[in-house]
Amino acid sequence: MNANNSQESDSHSTHPRHHRNIQESLTYLLQLGCFWLVLGSYVFPFCKQKLNRAFNPQ
């Protein structure tokens, strides 16, 4: 009886936990995307400047 009860409660609690994991993953990916966007906006002009200097020495 106890084994059946615990199995039932496990299967019932799996769905919300799974849904929360998906939500956490999406939040993590969104934060990661914003991080790379901000990082790229700082790094790209710097790299562009370096490349321009390399190709057009003064």
C-alpha angles and dihedrals in degrees: 000000000000093000091052091048095050092046090052093050091047093054090046095052094045096077100057090043090052091048091050091051091054090050091048090049092051091048090049092049091048092051090046091050092050090048093054091044092054092042091049093050089058099039099042097063090045092053091044090053091050091049092048090052091048094051096037108040113187 
